[in-house]
Amino acid sequence: EVAGLFKKQSPPMLTDETNNIILNGAEKHRIWENYITDLFRDDRPEIDMETMSEGPEIIKLEVMHALEL
């Protein structure tokens, strides 16, 4: 205790954006739904695959040679 190695754990609490503790079940559901939506939101721009095909074409002989190695 003196060295600060023992720390009393507090029970986990769900809080909203303004750090208010959420006790209502429907409100907890809303908070989790918003959290998951934000977590998996994909704001990256679409990649145009036509522009990604730059460079020389790969020929069949190159593929066969790579598979033999």
C-alpha positions in Angstrom: 0.0 0.0 0.0 2.8 2.4 0.9 4.5 1.8 -2.5 1.3 2.4 -4.4 1.3 -1.1 -5.8 -2.2 -1.9 -4.6 -4.9 0.2 -6.2 -8.6 -0.3 -5.3 -10.6 -0.9 -8.5 -13.7 1.0 -9.0 -16.7 -0.7 -10.6 -17.0 0.0 -14.4 -19.4 2.8 -15.2 -20.8 3.8 -18.5 -20.7 7.5 -19.1 -22.0 9.7 -21.9 -20.1 12.4 -23.9 -20.3 14.8 -21.0 -19.1 12.2 -18.4 -22.5 11.8 -16.8 -23.0 8.3 -15.4 -25.7 6.3 -17.3 -28.0 4.1 -15.3 -31.0 3.9 -17.7 -31.1 0.7 -19.8 -32.4 2.5 -22.9 -29.8 5.2 -22.5 -27.0 2.6 -22.2 -28.2 1.0 -25.4 -28.1 4.4 -27.2 -24.6 5.1 -25.9 -23.3 1.7 -27.0 -25.0 2.0 -30.4 -23.4 5.4 -31.0 -20.0 4.0 -29.8 -20.1 1.1 -32.2 -21.3 3.3 -35.1 -18.4 5.7 -34.5 -15.9 2.9 -34.1 -16.7 1.3 -37.5 -17.4 4.5 -39.4 -15.4 4.5 -42.6 -14.7 8.1 -43.7 -12.0 7.2 -46.2 -12.5 8.2 -49.8 -13.4 5.7 -52.4 -10.4 4.3 -54.3 -10.8 4.3 -58.1 -9.4 1.0 -59.2 -8.9 2.2 -62.7 -6.1 4.6 -61.5 -4.6 1.7 -59.5 -3.8 -0.3 -62.7 -0.8 1.8 -63.6 2.4 0.1 -64.6 3.3 -2.7 -67.0 1.1 -5.7 -67.3 2.1 -9.0 -65.7 2.6 -11.7 -68.3 1.8 -15.4 -67.9 5.5 -16.3 -68.1 6.3 -14.1 -65.1 3.6 -15.8 -63.0 4.8 -19.3 -64.0 8.4 -18.4 -63.1 7.3 -17.0 -59.7 5.3 -20.2 -58.9 8.3 -22.4 -59.7 10.5 -20.6 -57.1 
